[in-house]
Amino acid sequence: HMFDARLLVEVGDELKVTLKVLNIDDEAWTFSGALHTYLNVGDIKQAQTTGMGNEYIDSLKNSEVCQGGEVLQLTDTIDRVYTQPEAQILVKDPVLNRTLSVANRGHNSAVLWNPWAEGAQGMGDMADNGYETMLCVESALHAPSIEEGKTLEPGESYELVTVIAAQ
């Protein structure tokens, strides 16, 4: 398929990342995607995340649909697609004495991911203990299959936006 994809990064008091996709093909096509944000936290075991919503798809459990709580504090590997996130997700970081705000637009879900010790050891681009100070909170346009993704007609465009700020 023919398309034009542009990534705009704006840096100031906040970080704004916009992915704009334009269908320049003669026919419609379907897609999905996510903006992968690796947030720095002082200690993953102390960071608390709110605003993800209660229902999620657990990628570690064969995409089982599960229910969770409002405040998330990690103690193990996590790879979840939250299907009803709030427009703003907060990551409270008591070690670095800040709260990170992750505001998303154009998404239908949010991904929460950390590989933990076992996963980090197998990654070439992460130190073995890198999981201790990172958390992914991703704006996602999720689809269980490509047929269920976002369809763009010829000439149509779509934007996926994430705005990250420290409070």
SERO-281058 format. One line per 10 residues: for each residue x, y, z of N, C-alpha, C, O. Coordinates in nm, 2 decimals. Each point is the difference from the previous one (the first is absolute). Example, Ala and Ser with C-alpha at 12.3 -4.5 7.8 and 13.67 -1.06 7.14 Angstrom:
2
1.32,-0.57,0.78,-0.09,0.12,0.00,0.09,0.12,0.00,0.10,0.00,0.07 ~ -0.14,0.11,-0.14,0.09,0.11,0.00,-0.08,0.11,0.08,0.05,0.11,0.01
***
This chain:
167
0.08,-0.12,0.00,-0.08,0.12,0.00,0.09,0.12,0.00,0.11,0.00,0.06 ~ -0.16,0.11,-0.12,0.07,0.12,-0.01,-0.05,0.09,0.11,-0.12,0.02,0.02 ~ 0.21,0.04,0.06,-0.04,0.09,0.10,0.12,0.10,0.03,0.11,-0.02,-0.04 ~ -0.15,0.13,0.11,0.10,0.10,0.05,-0.01,0.00,0.15,-0.11,0.02,0.05 ~ 0.22,-0.05,0.02,0.00,0.00,0.14,0.10,0.11,0.05,0.12,0.00,-0.05 ~ -0.16,0.08,0.14,0.09,0.10,0.05,-0.01,0.00,0.15,-0.11,-0.01,0.06 ~ 0.23,0.02,0.01,0.01,0.01,0.14,0.05,0.14,0.04,0.10,0.04,-0.04 ~ -0.19,0.03,0.11,0.04,0.13,0.05,0.03,0.00,0.15,-0.08,-0.05,0.08 ~ 0.19,0.09,-0.04,0.05,0.00,0.14,0.01,0.15,0.04,0.08,0.07,-0.06 ~ -0.15,-0.03,0.16,0.01,0.14,0.06,0.05,-0.01,0.14,-0.06,-0.07,0.08
0.16,0.14,-0.05,0.07,0.00,0.13,-0.01,0.14,0.06,0.03,0.10,-0.06 ~ -0.08,-0.10,0.19,-0.01,0.13,0.07,-0.02,-0.04,0.15,0.07,-0.09,0.05 ~ -0.17,0.15,0.01,-0.03,-0.04,0.14,-0.06,-0.14,0.00,-0.01,-0.06,0.10 ~ -0.04,0.02,-0.22,-0.05,-0.13,-0.01,0.05,-0.06,-0.13,0.06,0.07,-0.09 ~ -0.07,-0.20,0.07,0.04,-0.07,-0.12,-0.12,-0.04,-0.07,-0.09,-0.07,0.06 ~ 0.07,0.11,-0.18,-0.12,-0.04,-0.08,0.05,-0.07,-0.13,0.09,0.05,-0.07 ~ -0.14,-0.17,0.05,0.04,-0.09,-0.11,-0.13,-0.02,-0.08,-0.10,-0.06,0.06 ~ 0.10,0.09,-0.19,-0.12,-0.02,-0.08,0.04,-0.08,-0.12,0.10,0.03,-0.08 ~ -0.16,-0.15,0.06,0.01,-0.08,-0.12,-0.12,0.02,-0.09,-0.11,-0.02,0.04 ~ 0.14,0.08,-0.16,-0.11,0.02,-0.09,0.02,-0.09,-0.12,0.11,0.00,-0.07
-0.22,-0.07,0.04,0.01,-0.10,-0.12,-0.11,0.05,-0.10,-0.11,0.03,0.04 ~ 0.15,-0.02,-0.17,-0.08,0.04,-0.10,-0.01,-0.11,-0.11,0.10,-0.04,-0.05 ~ -0.22,0.00,0.01,-0.02,-0.10,-0.10,0.02,0.07,-0.14,-0.09,0.08,-0.04 ~ 0.20,-0.10,-0.03,0.01,0.05,-0.14,-0.02,-0.10,-0.10,0.04,0.01,-0.12 ~ -0.10,-0.12,0.16,-0.03,-0.12,-0.09,-0.13,0.03,-0.08,-0.07,0.09,0.04 ~ 0.04,-0.17,-0.14,-0.13,0.01,-0.07,-0.11,-0.08,0.07,-0.11,0.01,-0.04 ~ 0.15,-0.09,0.14,-0.10,-0.08,0.07,0.02,0.01,0.15,0.10,0.05,0.05 ~ -0.21,-0.08,0.02,0.01,0.00,0.15,0.09,-0.11,0.05,0.01,-0.10,-0.06 ~ 0.04,0.12,0.18,0.08,-0.10,0.07,-0.02,0.01,0.15,-0.04,0.11,0.05 ~ 0.08,-0.21,0.02,-0.02,0.00,0.15,0.13,-0.02,0.07,0.09,-0.06,-0.05
-0.08,0.13,0.17,0.13,-0.01,0.07,-0.03,0.01,0.15,-0.11,0.03,0.04 ~ 0.22,-0.05,0.04,0.00,0.03,0.14,0.14,0.04,0.04,0.09,-0.01,-0.09 ~ -0.07,0.06,0.21,0.13,0.05,0.04,0.00,0.05,0.14,-0.10,0.01,0.07 ~ 0.22,0.02,-0.03,0.02,0.06,0.14,0.12,0.09,0.00,0.09,-0.02,-0.07 ~ -0.09,0.11,0.17,0.11,0.09,0.02,0.07,-0.06,0.13,-0.05,0.01,0.11 ~ 0.17,-0.07,-0.13,0.07,-0.07,0.11,0.08,0.10,0.08,0.10,0.05,-0.04 ~ -0.15,-0.02,0.16,0.06,0.09,0.09,0.07,-0.07,0.12,-0.07,-0.06,0.08 ~ 0.20,0.07,-0.07,0.08,-0.06,0.11,0.02,0.11,0.10,0.08,0.09,-0.02 ~ -0.16,-0.09,0.13,0.01,0.10,0.10,0.11,-0.04,0.10,0.01,-0.11,0.04 ~ 0.06,0.21,0.00,0.10,-0.02,0.11,-0.07,0.02,0.14,-0.06,0.10,0.02
0.08,-0.20,0.06,-0.05,0.00,0.14,0.11,-0.03,0.09,0.10,-0.07,-0.03 ~ -0.10,0.12,0.16,0.10,-0.02,0.09,0.01,-0.15,0.05,0.11,-0.05,0.02 ~ -0.22,-0.01,0.00,-0.01,-0.14,0.04,-0.13,-0.06,-0.04,-0.11,0.04,0.05 ~ 0.11,-0.13,-0.15,-0.12,-0.06,-0.05,-0.09,-0.06,0.11,-0.13,0.01,-0.01 ~ 0.18,-0.06,0.12,-0.08,-0.06,0.10,-0.07,0.10,0.09,-0.10,-0.03,0.07 ~ 0.14,0.16,-0.08,-0.06,0.10,0.08,-0.10,0.09,-0.09,-0.08,0.07,0.06 ~ 0.10,-0.07,-0.19,-0.08,0.08,-0.09,-0.14,-0.05,0.00,-0.03,-0.12,0.01 ~ -0.07,0.22,-0.01,-0.14,-0.04,-0.01,-0.06,0.06,-0.12,0.02,0.12,-0.03 ~ -0.10,-0.19,-0.04,-0.07,0.04,-0.12,-0.15,0.00,0.02,-0.06,-0.09,0.05 ~ 0.00,0.21,-0.09,-0.15,0.01,0.00,-0.05,0.05,-0.13,0.07,0.06,-0.08
-0.20,-0.09,0.05,-0.06,0.05,-0.12,0.00,-0.10,-0.12,-0.05,0.03,-0.11 ~ 0.09,-0.16,0.14,0.01,-0.10,-0.11,-0.14,-0.06,-0.02,-0.03,-0.05,-0.11 ~ -0.06,0.07,0.20,-0.13,-0.07,-0.01,0.01,-0.14,0.06,0.10,-0.04,0.05 ~ -0.22,-0.03,-0.04,0.00,-0.13,0.07,0.01,-0.12,-0.09,0.05,-0.10,0.04 ~ -0.10,0.11,-0.17,0.01,-0.11,-0.08,0.12,0.00,-0.09,0.04,0.10,-0.06 ~ 0.03,-0.22,0.05,0.12,-0.01,-0.08,0.01,-0.14,-0.06,-0.06,-0.10,0.04 ~ 0.14,0.10,-0.15,0.03,-0.13,-0.07,0.14,-0.03,0.05,0.10,0.08,-0.02 ~ -0.08,-0.20,0.08,0.13,-0.04,0.06,0.08,-0.08,-0.11,-0.04,-0.11,-0.03 ~ 0.14,0.17,-0.03,0.08,-0.06,-0.10,0.08,-0.12,0.05,0.04,-0.08,-0.07 ~ -0.02,0.08,0.20,0.07,-0.11,0.06,-0.09,-0.12,0.04,0.05,-0.11,0.04
-0.18,0.13,-0.06,-0.09,-0.11,0.03,-0.09,-0.03,-0.13,-0.12,-0.01,0.01 ~ 0.19,-0.01,-0.12,-0.08,-0.03,-0.13,-0.10,0.10,-0.03,-0.11,-0.04,-0.05 ~ 0.13,0.17,0.07,-0.09,0.11,-0.03,-0.14,-0.02,0.08,-0.10,0.04,-0.05 ~ 0.11,-0.09,0.17,-0.12,-0.01,0.08,-0.04,0.13,0.04,0.08,0.09,0.04 ~ -0.22,-0.06,-0.04,-0.05,0.12,0.05,-0.02,-0.01,0.15,-0.06,-0.09,0.05 ~ 0.12,0.19,0.02,0.00,0.00,0.15,-0.05,0.13,0.05,-0.02,0.10,-0.07 ~ -0.01,-0.10,0.20,-0.04,0.13,0.07,0.11,0.03,0.10,0.06,-0.09,0.06 ~ -0.03,0.22,-0.04,0.10,0.04,0.10,-0.04,0.11,0.08,-0.11,0.05,-0.01 ~ 0.20,0.00,0.10,-0.03,0.11,0.09,0.04,0.13,-0.06,0.06,0.01,-0.11 ~ -0.09,0.10,0.18,0.02,0.14,-0.05,0.15,0.03,0.02,0.05,0.07,-0.09
0.01,-0.11,0.20,0.14,0.04,0.02,0.09,-0.13,-0.03,-0.02,-0.10,0.06 ~ 0.12,0.12,-0.15,0.08,-0.11,-0.03,0.14,0.02,0.05,0.06,0.11,-0.02 ~ -0.01,-0.21,0.09,0.14,0.00,0.05,0.06,-0.13,-0.04,-0.05,-0.10,0.04 ~ 0.16,0.10,-0.12,0.05,-0.12,-0.06,0.10,-0.07,0.09,0.07,0.05,0.08 ~ -0.08,-0.19,-0.09,0.09,-0.09,0.08,0.05,-0.11,-0.09,0.07,-0.09,0.04 ~ -0.11,0.10,-0.17,0.04,-0.11,-0.09,-0.02,0.05,-0.15,-0.04,0.11,-0.02 ~ 0.08,-0.20,-0.07,-0.02,0.03,-0.14,-0.15,0.04,-0.03,-0.09,-0.06,0.05 ~ 0.08,0.16,-0.14,-0.14,0.04,-0.04,0.00,0.04,-0.14,0.09,0.06,-0.06 ~ -0.19,-0.11,-0.01,-0.03,0.04,-0.14,-0.15,-0.01,-0.03,-0.05,-0.10,-0.03 ~ -0.01,0.22,0.05,-0.14,0.01,0.00,-0.05,0.11,-0.10,0.07,0.10,-0.01
-0.18,-0.13,-0.05,-0.07,0.10,-0.09,-0.13,0.04,0.08,-0.09,-0.08,0.01 ~ 0.09,0.20,0.04,-0.12,0.05,0.07,-0.10,0.06,-0.10,0.04,0.09,-0.08 ~ -0.16,-0.14,0.08,-0.09,0.03,-0.10,-0.09,0.12,0.03,-0.07,0.05,-0.09 ~ 0.07,0.01,0.21,-0.08,0.11,0.03,0.08,0.10,0.09,-0.04,0.04,0.11 ~ 0.16,0.01,-0.17,0.08,0.09,0.08,-0.06,0.14,0.01,-0.08,0.04,-0.09 ~ 0.11,0.03,0.19,-0.04,0.14,0.01,0.09,0.08,-0.10,0.10,-0.05,-0.05 ~ -0.14,0.17,0.02,0.07,0.08,-0.09,0.14,0.04,0.05,0.09,0.03,-0.07 ~ -0.08,-0.03,0.21,0.13,0.03,0.06,0.03,-0.11,0.10,-0.08,-0.03,0.09 ~ 0.20,-0.02,-0.10,0.05,-0.10,0.09,0.11,0.06,0.08,0.08,0.08,-0.05 ~ -0.07,-0.11,0.18,0.10,0.05,0.09,0.09,-0.10,0.05,-0.05,-0.11,0.04
0.18,0.14,-0.03,0.10,-0.09,0.06,0.06,0.07,0.11,0.08,0.10,-0.02 ~ -0.11,-0.14,0.14,0.05,0.07,0.12,0.13,-0.07,0.04,0.01,-0.12,0.01 ~ 0.10,0.20,0.00,0.13,-0.04,0.02,0.06,0.06,0.13,0.05,0.11,0.00 ~ -0.07,-0.18,0.11,0.05,0.06,0.13,0.15,0.01,0.01,0.05,0.09,0.07 ~ 0.03,-0.17,-0.14,0.14,0.00,0.01,0.05,0.13,-0.07,0.09,0.07,0.05 ~ -0.14,-0.04,-0.17,0.04,0.12,-0.07,-0.08,0.12,0.04,0.01,0.11,-0.06 ~ -0.11,-0.13,0.15,-0.08,0.11,0.05,-0.08,0.07,-0.11,0.01,0.12,-0.01 ~ -0.08,-0.19,-0.07,-0.07,0.06,-0.11,-0.12,-0.09,-0.04,0.00,-0.12,0.03 ~ -0.09,0.17,-0.11,-0.10,-0.07,-0.06,0.01,0.03,-0.15,0.00,0.12,-0.04 ~ 0.00,-0.23,-0.04,0.00,0.02,-0.15,-0.14,-0.01,-0.05,-0.07,-0.10,0.04
0.03,0.19,-0.12,-0.13,0.00,-0.06,0.02,-0.05,-0.15,0.08,0.06,-0.07 ~ -0.16,-0.16,0.03,0.00,-0.04,-0.13,-0.14,0.01,-0.06,-0.09,-0.07,0.03 ~ 0.07,0.17,-0.12,-0.13,0.03,-0.06,0.00,-0.05,-0.14,0.10,0.03,-0.07 ~ -0.20,-0.10,0.03,0.00,-0.06,-0.13,-0.13,0.04,-0.08,-0.10,0.03,0.06 ~ 0.12,-0.02,-0.19,-0.11,0.03,-0.09,0.01,-0.09,-0.12,0.11,-0.03,-0.05 ~ -0.23,-0.01,0.00,0.00,-0.08,-0.12,0.02,-0.15,0.03,0.01,-0.08,-0.09 ~ -0.01,0.05,0.22,0.02,-0.14,0.04,-0.13,-0.07,0.03,-0.10,0.07,0.03 ~ 0.10,-0.20,-0.02,-0.12,-0.07,0.05,0.05,-0.09,0.12,-0.08,-0.08,0.06 ~ 0.21,0.09,-0.03,0.05,-0.09,0.11,0.13,0.06,0.04,0.06,0.09,-0.06 ~ 0.00,-0.15,0.17,0.13,0.04,0.05,0.07,-0.13,0.04,-0.06,-0.09,0.06
0.19,0.09,-0.09,0.08,-0.12,0.04,0.08,0.03,0.12,0.06,0.11,0.00 ~ -0.05,-0.20,0.09,0.09,0.01,0.12,0.09,-0.12,-0.01,-0.04,-0.11,-0.01 ~ 0.18,0.14,0.00,0.09,-0.11,-0.02,0.13,0.03,0.08,0.05,0.11,0.01 ~ 0.00,-0.22,0.05,0.13,0.00,0.06,0.05,-0.15,0.00,-0.08,-0.09,0.04 ~ 0.20,0.06,-0.10,0.04,-0.13,-0.02,0.05,-0.08,0.13,0.02,-0.12,0.00 ~ 0.00,0.20,0.10,0.06,-0.05,0.13,0.13,-0.07,-0.02,0.05,0.01,-0.11 ~ 0.01,-0.07,0.21,0.14,-0.05,-0.01,0.02,-0.10,-0.11,0.09,0.01,-0.08 ~ -0.18,-0.11,0.07,0.02,-0.11,-0.10,-0.01,0.06,-0.14,0.08,-0.04,-0.08 ~ -0.17,0.13,0.05,-0.01,0.05,-0.13,0.11,0.10,-0.04,0.05,0.00,-0.11 ~ -0.01,0.08,0.21,0.11,0.10,-0.02,0.13,-0.07,-0.04,0.08,0.04,-0.08
-0.05,-0.16,0.14,0.12,-0.07,-0.02,0.01,-0.05,-0.15,0.11,-0.02,-0.05 ~ -0.22,0.00,-0.01,0.00,-0.05,-0.14,-0.01,0.11,-0.10,0.00,-0.03,-0.12 ~ 0.00,0.16,0.16,-0.01,0.11,-0.09,0.14,0.06,-0.03,0.07,0.03,0.09 ~ -0.04,-0.01,-0.22,0.13,0.06,-0.04,0.01,0.15,0.03,0.11,0.05,0.01 ~ -0.22,0.02,0.00,0.00,0.14,0.02,-0.04,0.05,0.14,-0.03,0.11,0.02 ~ 0.04,-0.20,0.07,-0.03,0.03,0.14,0.10,-0.07,0.09,0.02,-0.12,-0.01 ~ 0.03,0.20,0.11,0.09,-0.07,0.10,-0.08,-0.10,0.08,-0.13,0.01,0.01 ~ 0.19,-0.11,0.05,-0.07,-0.10,0.07,-0.08,0.05,0.11,-0.11,-0.05,0.04 ~ 0.15,0.17,0.02,-0.08,0.06,0.11,-0.08,0.12,-0.05,-0.06,0.07,0.08 ~ 0.05,-0.05,-0.21,-0.07,0.11,-0.06,-0.15,0.01,0.03,-0.05,0.11,0.01
-0.01,-0.23,0.02,-0.14,0.00,0.03,-0.03,0.07,0.13,-0.11,0.04,0.02 ~ 0.21,-0.03,0.07,-0.02,0.06,0.13,-0.04,0.15,-0.01,-0.06,0.06,0.10 ~ 0.10,0.01,-0.21,-0.02,0.14,-0.01,-0.08,0.04,-0.12,0.02,0.12,-0.05 ~ -0.10,-0.21,0.00,-0.08,0.04,-0.12,-0.14,-0.06,0.00,-0.03,-0.10,0.07 ~ -0.06,0.17,-0.14,-0.14,-0.04,-0.01,-0.05,0.05,-0.13,0.01,0.12,-0.04 ~ -0.07,-0.21,-0.04,-0.06,0.04,-0.13,-0.15,0.03,0.02,-0.07,-0.09,0.05 ~ 0.03,0.21,-0.08,-0.14,0.03,0.00,-0.03,0.05,-0.14,0.03,0.12,-0.04 ~ -0.09,-0.20,-0.05,-0.01,0.02,-0.14,-0.14,0.04,-0.04,-0.10,-0.07,0.03 ~ 0.09,0.17,-0.11,-0.12,0.04,-0.07,-0.02,-0.10,-0.11,0.09,-0.01,-0.09 ~ -0.20,-0.06,0.08,-0.01,-0.10,-0.10,-0.14,0.00,-0.08,-0.10,0.03,0.06
0.11,-0.06,-0.18,-0.11,-0.02,-0.09,0.00,-0.15,-0.02,0.05,-0.05,-0.10 ~ -0.11,-0.02,0.19,0.01,-0.15,0.01,-0.11,-0.06,-0.08,-0.12,0.05,-0.01 ~ 0.15,-0.17,-0.05,-0.09,-0.08,-0.07,0.04,-0.15,0.02,0.11,-0.03,-0.02 ~ -0.21,-0.05,0.06,0.03,-0.14,0.01,0.06,-0.07,-0.13,0.07,-0.09,0.01 ~ -0.12,0.14,-0.12,0.05,-0.04,-0.13,0.01,0.11,-0.09,-0.07,0.11,0.02 ~ 0.14,-0.12,-0.13,0.01,0.11,-0.10,-0.13,0.04,-0.06,-0.02,0.12,-0.03 ~ -0.07,-0.22,0.02,-0.13,0.03,-0.06,-0.08,0.09,0.09,-0.10,0.07,-0.04 ~ 0.13,-0.07,0.17,-0.08,0.08,0.10,0.07,0.13,0.03,-0.05,0.07,0.09 ~ 0.15,-0.03,-0.16,0.07,0.12,0.02,-0.07,0.13,-0.05,-0.12,-0.01,-0.04 ~ 0.19,0.12,0.04,-0.06,0.12,-0.05,0.01,0.00,-0.15,0.11,-0.02,-0.06
-0.22,0.05,-0.01,0.00,0.00,-0.15,0.01,0.15,-0.04,-0.07,0.09,0.04 ~ 0.16,-0.07,-0.13,0.02,0.14,-0.06,-0.04,-0.01,-0.15,0.06,-0.08,-0.08 ~ -0.15,0.16,0.04,-0.04,0.01,-0.14,0.10,0.09,-0.07,0.08,0.07,0.06 ~ -0.07,-0.08,-0.19,0.10,0.08,-0.08,-0.02,0.15,0.04,-0.11,0.05,0.00 ~ 0.23,0.01,0.03,0.00,0.14,0.04,-0.03,0.03,0.15,0.02,0.11,0.04 ~ -0.06,-0.21,0.03,-0.03,0.02,0.15,0.13,-0.01,0.07,0.10,-0.07,-0.04 ~ -0.09,0.14,0.16,0.11,-0.01,0.09,-0.04,-0.03,0.14,-0.12,0.01,0.03 ~ 0.21,-0.04,0.05,-0.02,-0.04,0.14,0.12,0.04,0.09,0.11,-0.01,-0.05 ~ -0.14,0.06,0.17,0.10,0.04,0.09,0.00,-0.07,0.13,-0.11,-0.02,0.06 ~ 0.22,-0.03,-0.02,0.02,-0.06,0.13,0.09,0.09,0.08,0.12,0.03,-0.05
-0.16,0.02,0.17,0.07,0.11,0.07,0.03,-0.05,0.14,-0.09,-0.05,0.07 ~ 0.21,0.08,-0.02,0.03,-0.02,0.14,0.07,0.13,0.05,0.09,0.06,-0.06 ~ -0.14,-0.01,0.18,0.06,0.12,0.06,0.05,-0.04,0.14,-0.08,-0.05,0.08 ~ 0.21,0.06,-0.05,0.05,-0.04,0.13,0.06,0.13,0.07,0.07,0.08,-0.06 ~ -0.11,-0.07,0.19,0.04,0.11,0.08,0.03,-0.04,0.14,-0.07,-0.09,0.05 ~ 0.16,0.15,0.01,0.03,-0.02,0.14,-0.07,0.10,0.09,-0.01,0.12,-0.04 ~ -0.05,-0.17,0.15,-0.08,0.09,0.08,0.07,0.01,0.14,-0.05,0.07,0.09
***
